[in-house]
């Protein structure tokens, strides 16, 4: 592979390409359509190709990599710092070259088709769960307007709402009943789809040894383990578990100068969905630890944190620990072994 670096500003139909033979200097510029774009890389000698980690980037990275090129994905928010002047395709391509010269930049790993399939299933499931929650809240609010208050929770909502809608003796207007019945049917259909996606994810989990090891950690279930495997791709690229927790945004912000050090709230950087799953896992650890008689050292620590800083902050602290445990289990190739209190 030679020292040539090729930066590409991806788009739907027109791609801006900047070729650099030596750092800081653009020797060639090309503006290619989709057909010309694939042909261009097939005719070039093996080089380093820079792409923004945006829509379609993983697919193009896999395709370009088949021609023998080394493909690197750079986070878009990092590239934005190097845009000089107005934001144009040419400026974005040049910014990729400038960002590549920064040795502290962390590249995004190129996902395989299997990894992208799992993340896609999670996105679909998350969208359906959000739609179901919206329909439940909408129905709950409408029934409350007519004096029918249902208990909090989604487990028995359809059953209880059906009883209210089916009662012809109550004050619910007849004109609204048929539409609410359609909403309940939609909720049931969404729940069926969600269950089907979760079964698909479970099937994939059984075929992935890393996921099986991650699920031995208390608070890490099917969704957290499979999405972590699909989104992180390779945990060995992190020097330690703290770096993994940092990438998910579970470490505190810092404002320090001289002898003064100040730590604030968590950064909330990185993958919001994975961070949410880990925090939910932290809450489940706290809930389970309260009813256990023989607690592990980790569970005892979690309850002590809850007493000291409150439930929500303790859940985030436990989530940080879970991310560190995941790194150890993943990189060492071992199952989680809880220590006695």
PEUR-V609959 format. One record per residue. RES is the residue in three letters. PHI is phi in whole degrees, -180 to 180 (999 if undefined). Layout:
BEGIN
res=[RES/RES]
phi=[PHI/PHI]
END
This chain:
BEGIN
res=[UNK/UNK/UNK/UNK/UNK/UNK/UNK/UNK/UNK/UNK/UNK/UNK/UNK/UNK/UNK/UNK/UNK/UNK/UNK/UNK/UNK/UNK/UNK/UNK/UNK/UNK/UNK/UNK/UNK/UNK/UNK/UNK/UNK/UNK/UNK/UNK/UNK/UNK/UNK/UNK/UNK/UNK/UNK/UNK/UNK/UNK/UNK/UNK/UNK/UNK/UNK/UNK/UNK/UNK/UNK/UNK/UNK/UNK/UNK/UNK/UNK/UNK/UNK/UNK/UNK/UNK/UNK/UNK/UNK/UNK/UNK/UNK/UNK/UNK/UNK/UNK/UNK/UNK/UNK/UNK/UNK/UNK/UNK/UNK/UNK/UNK/UNK/UNK/UNK/UNK/UNK/UNK/UNK/UNK/UNK/UNK/UNK/UNK/UNK/UNK/UNK/UNK/UNK/UNK/UNK/UNK/UNK/UNK/UNK/UNK/UNK/UNK/UNK/UNK/UNK/UNK/UNK/UNK/UNK/UNK/UNK/UNK/UNK/UNK/UNK/UNK/UNK/UNK/UNK/UNK/UNK/UNK/UNK/UNK/UNK/UNK/UNK/UNK/UNK/UNK/UNK/UNK/UNK/UNK/UNK/UNK/UNK/UNK/UNK/UNK/UNK/UNK/UNK/UNK/UNK/UNK/UNK/UNK/UNK/UNK/UNK/UNK/UNK/UNK/UNK/UNK/UNK/UNK/UNK/UNK/UNK/UNK/UNK/UNK/UNK/UNK/UNK/UNK/UNK/UNK/UNK/UNK/UNK/UNK/UNK/UNK/UNK/UNK/UNK/UNK/UNK/UNK/UNK/UNK/UNK/UNK/UNK/UNK/UNK/UNK/UNK/UNK/UNK/UNK/UNK/UNK/UNK/UNK/UNK/UNK/UNK/UNK/UNK/UNK/UNK/UNK/UNK/UNK/UNK/UNK/UNK/UNK/UNK/UNK/UNK/UNK/UNK/UNK/UNK/UNK/UNK/UNK/UNK/UNK/UNK/UNK/UNK/UNK/UNK/UNK/UNK/UNK/UNK/UNK/UNK/UNK/UNK/UNK/UNK/UNK/UNK/UNK/UNK/UNK/UNK/UNK/UNK/UNK/UNK/UNK/UNK/UNK/UNK/UNK/UNK/UNK/UNK/UNK/UNK/UNK/UNK/UNK/UNK/UNK/UNK/UNK/UNK/UNK/UNK/UNK/UNK/UNK/UNK/UNK/UNK/UNK/UNK/UNK/UNK/UNK/UNK/UNK/UNK/UNK/UNK/UNK/UNK/UNK/UNK/UNK/UNK/UNK/UNK/UNK/UNK/UNK/UNK/UNK/UNK/UNK/UNK/UNK/UNK/UNK/UNK/UNK/UNK/UNK/UNK/UNK/UNK/UNK/UNK/UNK/UNK/UNK/UNK/UNK/UNK/UNK/UNK/UNK/UNK/UNK/UNK/UNK/UNK/UNK/UNK/UNK/UNK]
phi=[999/-85/-88/-69/-121/-117/-104/-128/-94/-72/-155/-77/-132/-117/-115/-95/-120/-125/-108/-124/-92/-142/-54/85/-125/-94/-93/-140/-134/-137/-125/-121/-87/-62/-68/-68/-63/-65/-65/-58/-75/-68/-98/-95/-69/-55/-145/-92/-111/-108/-131/-76/-79/-129/-58/75/-67/-68/-64/-67/-63/-65/-69/-68/-63/-68/-85/96/-82/-96/-104/-123/-106/-111/-57/-59/-67/-75/-64/-58/-67/-100/-74/-102/84/-71/-85/-130/-61/-63/-66/-66/-64/-66/-65/-60/-64/-70/-65/-64/-75/-83/-69/-91/-72/-100/-81/-86/-68/-76/-81/-79/-64/-66/-64/-68/-64/-68/-63/-64/-62/-66/-65/-62/-61/-62/-65/-68/-63/-63/-66/-62/-62/-63/-66/-64/-64/-64/-66/-60/-66/-65/-67/-65/-62/-108/87/-115/-101/-102/-61/-70/122/-101/-62/-112/-63/-62/-63/-70/-67/-63/-65/-69/-68/-79/-82/-76/-92/-84/-87/-69/-62/-63/-65/-93/-62/-64/-69/-65/-64/-65/-65/-64/-64/-66/-62/-63/-65/-64/-65/-64/-64/-62/-61/-66/-66/-64/-67/-63/-64/-63/-64/-65/-62/-66/-95/-121/-59/-62/-63/-61/-69/-64/-73/-77/-80/-62/94/-111/-105/-62/-67/-64/-67/-71/-71/-62/-62/-78/-90/-79/71/-144/-74/-70/-75/-98/-63/-154/-66/-64/-66/-66/-62/-65/-66/-92/86/-104/-107/-73/-72/-134/-132/-128/-159/63/-89/-97/-127/-129/-112/-114/-72/-66/-72/59/-88/80/-78/-66/-65/-66/-62/-63/-62/-67/-68/-61/-63/-63/-65/-66/-63/-64/-66/-71/-66/-68/-103/-86/-91/-103/-86/-79/-62/-64/-68/-64/-62/-62/-68/-63/-64/-64/-66/-82/-124/98/-66/-65/-66/-65/-62/-68/-63/-66/-61/-61/-64/-61/-62/-69/-61/-59/-63/-64/-62/-70/-76/-87/69/-125/-85/-73/-120/-67/-94/-68/-68]
END
